[in-house]
């Protein structure tokens, strides 16, 4: 059972800064634009031997015309439903606002323990001003400064007191679930895919590109498949990273890509594969991650009989040389082929963790090498004697031979093709090294 601490409060009271204090790393995006945190962000922490997840909810704004603010309000509601303890953050510099009272009314309805954290209390005058917040009626009220860190230790003590004893969760207790990252340019439908898979509005989905600004982990467990889904911020072209915000998002997406086992690269069927998608693709290959290509919004494409086949052939031509990759045509809105996508992702995950016994590897590959031996170098024959798979998280093979430096790249491609022909590595980059025997 995981303990969830939800941080709620109106925009700009310092929720993100407090969140970072609690989890000890810069995970939420902090910027002084009102309502910048656009999604609830999860982070893990433990204190006094108790583990918990901290959720930073979006800025809480009631009855506003702004679509984000309306959606953020729902986010807070979800957080309230999910939380074990609610951390209500208010700002001493503005005093009690109508919105704070509105939030207070909502929290009163909840049976959950609420801690009222009066933030930005960093001098003796503000310490006196902070006393007005007792009038909100929360028994557990603390004065803190999340930037300076004062009061956060007491806050963590108080949180820990509310949590049941056996809450500590260590990652090592359970086998690690596959991690799947959904990547692609802004507005290709990444959040909609997450929501379609999970069957709930986990993210704010609006038709403004760049809504999701952080990577979000979600546990998927349906139809016999279980994994962690990382929904990343849209990876933007570098030239478009004007605001610091976008910069953090790109870094976050790259980090998510590093944490993932398999990346689902989503492209827009209408615009086709663009330079930016190719950049993401080569990043995935460089990091040796599994990859599935989802061509989304397929319902918007004019079709004749060969469209999908021709489209796929054209994609593979652009992705060459590495085009041993599953390509699926989906419409997330119409829920077309999204469960097929899940099955394909899990297959690629399995392919990436394939371990081939040394005897089988040598039987098959040495026979292929005998039929087509490596071209000689300056009259010297190159002999490959023995092959073994390296103990890495992705498929990597060492070929032991007498002149490893002189094996030509074209022959290396031949070997990769033979490996792919004899074993299923669809969607998985392979690493091949030649070593002195």
Residue pairs with C-beta under 8 A, 6 or more apart in sequence:
1 164
1 167
2 51
2 52
2 53
2 167
2 169
3 50
3 51
3 52
3 53
3 84
3 85
3 163
3 164
3 167
4 52
4 53
4 54
4 55
4 79
4 82
4 83
4 84
4 85
5 22
5 52
5 53
5 54
5 55
5 83
5 84
5 85
5 86
5 87
5 159
6 40
6 55
6 57
6 76
6 79
6 80
6 82
6 83
6 85
6 86
6 87
7 15
7 18
7 19
7 54
7 55
7 56
7 57
7 87
7 89
8 15
8 57
8 60
8 76
8 79
8 80
8 86
8 87
8 88
8 89
8 103
8 107
9 15
9 60
9 88
9 89
9 90
9 100
9 103
10 59
10 60
10 61
10 97
10 99
10 100
10 103
11 34
11 35
11 36
11 37
11 59
11 60
11 61
12 32
12 34
12 35
12 59
12 91
13 89
13 90
13 91
13 94
13 119
13 120
14 89
14 91
14 119
14 120
14 146
14 147
15 28
15 37
15 56
15 57
15 59
15 89
16 28
16 29
16 30
16 36
16 37
16 56
17 30
17 146
17 147
18 87
18 89
18 117
18 119
18 144
18 146
18 152
19 27
19 28
19 41
19 43
19 54
19 56
20 26
20 27
20 28
20 30
21 146
21 149
21 152
22 43
22 45
22 54
22 152
22 155
22 156
23 43
23 44
23 45
23 54
24 45
25 43
27 41
27 43
27 214
28 37
28 41
28 43
28 56
28 214
29 36
29 37
29 213
29 214
29 245
29 248
29 249
30 36
31 243
31 244
31 245
33 245
34 59
35 58
35 59
35 61
35 66
35 68
35 69
35 72
36 59
36 213
36 245
37 56
37 57
37 58
37 59
38 58
38 68
38 72
38 204
38 211
38 212
38 213
39 58
39 75
39 203
39 204
39 212
39 213
39 214
39 216
40 55
40 56
40 57
40 58
40 75
40 78
40 79
40 216
41 55
41 56
41 214
41 216
42 53
42 54
42 55
42 216
42 217
43 53
43 54
43 56
44 51
44 52
44 53
44 54
44 169
45 51
45 52
45 53
45 54
46 52
46 168
47 156
47 157
47 159
47 160
48 156
48 157
48 160
49 168
50 160
50 163
50 165
50 167
50 168
51 167
51 168
51 169
51 170
52 84
52 159
52 163
52 167
55 79
55 82
55 83
57 72
57 75
57 76
57 79
58 68
58 71
58 72
58 75
58 76
58 204
59 69
59 72
60 72
60 73
60 76
60 99
60 103
61 69
61 72
61 73
61 99
62 73
62 99
62 102
64 70
67 206
68 204
68 206
68 211
71 204
71 206
72 204
74 201
75 204
79 86
80 86
80 106
80 107
80 110
80 112
83 112
84 112
84 113
84 162
84 163
85 112
85 113
85 114
85 115
85 159
85 162
85 163
86 107
86 110
86 112
86 113
86 114
86 115
87 114
87 115
87 117
87 155
87 159
88 103
88 104
88 107
88 114
88 115
88 116
88 117
88 138
89 117
89 119
90 96
90 100
90 116
90 117
90 118
90 119
90 133
90 136
91 118
91 119
91 120
92 118
92 119
92 120
92 121
92 126
92 129
92 130
92 133
92 143
93 120
93 126
95 129
95 132
96 132
96 133
96 135
96 136
100 136
101 136
104 136
104 137
104 138
107 114
113 140
113 162
114 138
114 140
115 138
115 140
115 141
115 142
115 155
115 158
115 159
115 162
116 133
116 136
116 138
116 140
116 141
116 142
117 141
117 142
117 144
117 151
117 155
118 130
118 133
118 141
118 142
118 143
118 144
119 144
119 145
119 146
120 126
120 145
120 146
120 147
121 127
121 130
121 143
121 144
121 145
121 150
121 151
122 145
122 147
122 148
122 150
127 143
130 143
133 141
134 141
140 158
142 151
142 154
142 155
142 158
143 151
144 150
144 151
144 152
144 154
144 155
145 151
146 152
177 219
177 226
177 227
177 228
178 226
178 227
178 228
178 261
178 262
178 346
178 349
179 227
179 228
179 230
179 259
179 260
179 261
179 262
180 220
180 227
180 228
180 229
180 230
180 260
180 261
180 262
180 263
180 264
180 345
180 349
181 215
181 230
181 232
181 256
181 257
181 259
181 260
181 262
181 263
181 264
181 289
182 190
182 193
182 194
182 229
182 230
182 231
182 232
182 263
182 264
182 266
183 190
183 232
183 235
183 253
183 256
183 257
183 263
183 264
183 265
183 266
183 280
183 284
184 190
184 234
184 235
184 265
184 266
184 267
184 277
184 280
185 234
185 235
185 236
185 267
185 268
185 274
185 276
185 277
185 280
186 209
186 210
186 234
186 236
187 207
187 209
187 210
187 234
187 268
188 234
188 266
188 267
188 268
188 296
188 297
189 266
189 268
189 296
189 297
189 332
189 333
190 212
190 231
190 232
190 234
190 266
191 202
191 203
191 204
191 205
191 211
191 212
191 231
192 205
192 332
192 333
193 264
193 266
193 294
193 296
193 330
193 332
193 338
193 341
194 202
194 203
194 216
194 218
194 229
194 231
195 201
195 202
195 203
195 205
196 332
196 335
196 338
197 220
197 222
197 229
197 338
197 342
198 218
198 220
198 229
202 216
202 218
202 231
203 211
203 212
203 216
203 231
204 211
204 212
205 211
209 234
210 233
210 234
210 236
210 246
210 249
212 231
212 232
212 233
212 234
213 233
213 245
213 246
213 248
213 249
213 252
214 233
214 249
214 252
215 230
215 231
215 232
215 233
215 252
215 253
215 255
215 256
216 230
216 231
217 228
217 229
217 230
218 228
218 229
218 231
219 226
219 228
219 229
220 226
220 227
220 228
220 229
223 339
223 342
225 342
225 343
225 346
227 345
227 346
227 349
230 256
230 259
230 260
232 252
232 253
232 256
232 257
233 249
233 250
233 252
233 253
234 249
234 253
235 249
235 250
235 253
235 254
235 276
235 280
236 246
236 249
236 250
236 276
237 276
238 250
240 246
241 247
241 250
254 283
257 263
257 283
257 284
257 287
257 289
258 287
260 289
261 289
261 290
261 349
261 352
261 393
262 289
262 290
262 291
262 292
262 345
262 348
262 349
262 352
262 427
263 284
263 289
263 290
263 291
263 292
264 291
264 292
264 294
264 341
264 345
265 277
265 280
265 281
265 284
265 291
265 292
265 293
265 294
266 294
266 296
267 273
267 274
267 277
267 293
267 294
267 295
267 296
268 296
268 297
269 295
269 296
269 297
269 298
269 300
269 301
269 311
269 329
270 297
270 300
270 301
273 315
273 318
273 319
278 318
281 291
281 319
284 291
284 429
285 291
285 322
285 429
288 393
288 394
288 429
288 431
289 352
289 394
289 429
290 345
290 348
290 349
290 351
290 352
290 394
290 427
290 428
291 325
291 348
291 427
291 428
291 429
292 325
292 326
292 328
292 341
292 344
292 345
292 348
292 427
293 315
293 319
293 325
293 326
293 327
293 328
294 328
294 330
294 341
295 311
295 315
295 327
295 328
295 329
295 330
296 330
296 331
296 332
297 331
297 332
297 333
298 308
298 329
298 330
298 331
298 336
299 331
299 333
299 334
299 336
300 331
301 307
301 311
308 329
311 329
312 327
315 323
315 327
316 323
316 325
316 327
317 323
319 325
321 413
322 429
324 420
324 425
324 426
324 427
325 426
325 427
326 344
326 347
326 348
326 426
326 427
328 337
328 340
328 341
328 344
329 336
329 337
330 336
330 337
330 338
330 341
331 337
332 338
344 427
347 426
347 427
348 426
348 427
348 428
351 395
351 424
351 425
351 426
351 427
351 428
352 393
352 394
352 395
352 427
352 428
353 393
354 395
354 423
354 424
354 425
355 389
356 389
356 423
358 387
358 388
358 389
361 387
361 388
361 389
361 397
362 386
362 387
364 422
365 387
365 415
365 418
365 419
365 422
366 384
366 387
368 418
368 422
369 384
369 415
372 414
373 381
373 382
373 383
374 382
374 384
374 401
374 407
374 408
374 411
375 382
375 408
375 411
376 382
377 403
377 406
380 403
380 406
382 401
382 402
382 403
382 406
382 407
383 401
383 402
384 399
384 400
384 401
384 434
385 400
385 401
385 402
385 437
386 399
386 400
386 437
387 397
387 398
387 399
387 400
388 397
388 398
388 400
389 395
389 396
389 397
389 398
390 396
390 397
390 398
390 431
390 433
392 431
394 428
394 429
394 430
394 431
395 419
395 425
395 428
395 430
395 431
396 430
396 431
396 432
396 433
397 419
397 430
397 431
397 432
397 433
398 433
398 434
398 435
399 407
399 415
399 432
399 433
399 434
399 435
400 434
400 435
400 436
400 437
401 407
401 434
401 435
401 436
401 437
402 436
402 437
404 433
404 434
404 435
404 436
405 434
407 434
412 432
412 434
415 432
416 430
416 432
419 425
419 430
419 432
420 426
420 430
